[in-house]
Amino acid sequence: MPVDRDHVLRSAAALLTRKSTATMDEVAKAAGISRATLHRHFAGRDALVRALESLGIAECEAALDAARPDEGPAADAVRRLILAVEPSAALLAFLHTENQLFEGEQQHAGWTRIDDRIATLFRRGQASGEFRIDLTPAWLTEALYGLLASGAWAVLEGRVAPKDFTFMITELLLGGALRRTNQ
């Protein structure tokens, strides 16, 4: 019986998001396969994390495409982006904590593409007068990542209702990023 790689990755992501120290045995159990089968597909934890990284990058890029960041007011595009990335937020929260993905020369080029696209959205909002110009697009991008990860963890731990995820992140981010007309 062939193993559904996507199912294994999503099962691993769900487990590792809740328990980042889960063993490969626990990952295999969560996916409903044997440890030997898991190791045939992923030689070890690093290979599994790298596969999850590729999945996360693909999902971020798909969310960016769905958000249409070049259309309409930039604030509306940010709202669409947060809504589009919400289904992947738990995976991204896990990846956000995996330092080996962001250190050294082995960083996946996909993260740079995503960073650039999001920073371009914030830059567009600054140019149109929607967003504050005293906060760099790079900082706004990092703030978005941090809020997405925090929101995902809060939902997973039951401290925040899932239906409030998009609203809370959008309001906090944009509330701090919007240019005030009376200043």
N, C-alpha and C positions, 0 to 999 in steps of 0.2 A: 504494500500500500504506500503510494507516494506521500511524502510529507509536504504539507502546505506551508511553504516558507513564510508567507505573509502572516499566516495564523501564528506560527512560532514567534515571529518578530513582535507581533502585537501582544501576544501573551507575555513575552519577556518584558516588553515596555510597560505593560500594566503592572506586573509584579515589581519590576525594578523602580518604578515610580513610587510605589508604596514602601518598598524595602530595598534601598539601593545596595545593601550588602548581601542580597540574596545569592546563594551559591548556584552553581550550574545545575546541581541536582534539583534545587527548588525551581529553577527556570524550566527544566525538562518536565517536572511534574505539573507546573502551571500550564504548559503547552500540551500536556497529555501524551508525551513521548518519553522514551527511555533516554537516560543520560548518554548512552552510546550513540543513539540517533542524533541527539543534539550535537555531540562532538563531531559527527560526520559532516554536519552542516557548518559548524562554527568550532574551530580548533580550540578555542578557549574564550574566556571572558572578553579579552581585547577584540577578538574577531567579531563577537556578538555585539559589543558596543559600537564597533565600526559599522556593522550592518545596520544597527539602529540609527546611527548618525546619518547614513545614506537615506534611510526612510524619512528621518526628520527633515533633512534638507529637501527631499522631494515634496513632502507635505507643506513645508514653508513656501516653496516656490509655487506650488499649486494654489495655496492660499493667497499669495501675492497676485497671481494671475487673476483669481476670482475677485479680488478686491478692486481691480482696475485702478491702480494708484495714480494714473495720469488723468483720470476723469473727474470732473466736478471739483467742488471745494476740497482742499486737502484734508480738512477735519472730517469730512464725510468719508473720504478714502481711508483714513485711519480707523474710523468706526467699522467700515466694511472689512478691513484687514483683521481687526481683533475678532470680529464675528467669524470670519473665514478660518482663522487659525485656532479657534476655540476647541474643535474636536481633536486637535493634535497637541493641545497645551500640556497635557500630562507627560507625553513623550518628550516635549521640548523642555519641560521642567527637569526631567531626569538628565537629559543631555546637558543642560545648563550647569549641572554639578560635576560633570565628567571633565576634570581639568585637562586630562591627557588629550582631549579633542582640540584644545585651544592653545596648546603650548608648542613651541618649536616650529620647525620648518615643515612638519608633516600635516599642518592644518589643512583641512579639506577646502578646496577653492569654492565650494558651494556656499560656505558661510560668508565669504567675501562678497559673492554675488548678492546674497540676501541682504547683508549689511548695506551694500551700495544702493540697492533698490529702495530700502526703507529710508536711508539717509536722504536719498533724492526726493522722496515724498515729503520729508520734513523740510528740506531745503525749498521745495516748491511752496509749501505753506508759509515759510518765512518770506519768500519773494512776493507772495500775494498779500502779505500783511496779516495773515491769519495767526501765525505763530510768532512767539517771542524770538528776537534775534540775538538775545544775550545767552541763549542756550544753544550749543552747537548741535548740528544734526546727528553727529556721532553720539553725543550724550543722550539726546532724545531717543535714539535707537536703542542704546543700552538700557535706558529707563523702561522702554517698552518691553524688552526681554525680561528684565527683572520683575515687572508687574505681571507679565504673563506667567512666569514661573511661580511667583507668590500666590497668584490667583488660583492656579492649578492645584498647588499644595493645600490651600485653604478649602477648596472644594473637596478634594480627596479626603481630607481629615474631617469633613462635615462642619467646619466652622462657617462656611459660606454656602448658600444655596446655589446649585448649578445655574439656575435661571438668572442669577445676579452677576455672573462672571463677566460678561461683556460690558454691561452697564458700569460696574464698579471700576474696571480697568480703564475704560474709555473716559469716564468722568474724571478720574484721578489724573490720568495722563494729560488729557486735553485741558483740564482745569489748571494745570501747572504750565502747560505749553502755550496756551492762547495768549495773544497780545491783548492787554487791557487798553481800551480806548481812552479811559480817563486818567492814564498815567503819563 
